[in-house]
Amino acid sequence: MTATTDAGSTTPAAATPATARRSGSLSLARFRDLSLVPVLLVLGLIGFIVSPAFLTSANLLGVAQQSTELSMLVLGEALILIVGKMDLSLESTIGVAPVIAMWLVLPAHGGRFHGLGALPTWTAVPVCLLVGALIGAINGFLILKLRLNGFIVTLGALTMLRGLQVAVSQGQSIVEVPSSFTYLGSSSWLGAPAAVWVCVLLFAVGGAALAWLRHGRALYAIGGNAEAARTAGIRVDRITWVVLIIGGVLAAFAGVLYTGHYGSVSADQGSGWIFQVFAATVIGGVSLNGGKGTLFGALTGVLTLQLVVNVMTLAGVPPLWNQFLNGAIIIVALIISRYASGEKQE
């Protein structure tokens, strides 16, 4: 009896370290979502020290405006990563979707760029979003139905769509952009750029969906263990396909905001952006392995990158260092992510 009692009494003691480790990992995971908030505050302090112009409304609104296009790509990529997939073609979608929209709505004569003029100009934005949805749907078909490797599929799509963008735009910028296409990127609501309000709204809707809607929570289940989610009755392929389509639509919408902001569609629009997208999502706490992360964390990742660039610009640092800095941020974030997730160290 004594042996039985002793054996039974050792069970809770043995379980305590494991429970503590799980609790510690959970606490660290929660901390990761807010870990960039103090970083943003420190960057704000450094920016003020570097230049008093940093805290002016013009500078801060400019940073917010410049963050909107990247944040739309990050929003789409974050959702895709949470569900356990990856889409590199978002970088090309931000450029090719507006180009195809312009090709379909602009007249064949009357400007440097010759389109088909097949659709009325007011359809430019819906057509752009439809192109993004089509790209996401095709990627989903290749990945989910044909069971091809998602990384290779979207890498091939990135290259193919980039070539299509250059070919259709004839290698030149398109400056004859309809006013309906430039409204959101150039207008202001209540003293702030309209694109900023739209961006905040979309992140709020996405975050609420992930937190409270059944299908939103299913993304974490699928990203964590797709087979277990399928056994639990979750329609894994259908939900994943929808997320890939949403990612394509958000990338196309980023193209709308970018085009409206700068008033034209360039032949290389979006080139190299995928590195910034992954930098922002990773440092924001979204796991590359799926099933972890929040949209709030992803948004703070975008703001961190943009503030770093802004502070460096005000300090007179050449912009040629930006790419190096983004790569360094990704590596540091991966190291932090490994320890914060509670993974066993080899």
Buried (B, 14 or more C-beta within 10 A) or exposed (E): EEEEEEEEEEEEEEEEEEEEEEEEBEEBBEEBBEBBBEBEEEBBEBBBEBBEEBEEEEBBBBBBBBBBBBBBBBBBBBBBBBBBBBBBBBBBBBBBBBBBBBBBBBBEEEEEBEBEBEBEBEBBBEBBBBBBBBBBBBBBBBBBEEEBEBEEBBBBBBEEBBEBBBEBBEEEBBBBBBEBBBBBBBEEEEEBBBBBBBBBEBBEEBBEBBEEEEBBBBBBBBBBBBEEBBEEEBBBBEBBBBBBBBBBBBBBBBBBBBBBBBEBBBBEBBBEBBEBBBBBBBBBBBBBEBBBBBBBBBBBBBBBBBBBBBBBBBEEBEEEEBEEBBEEBBEEBEEBBEEBBBEEEE
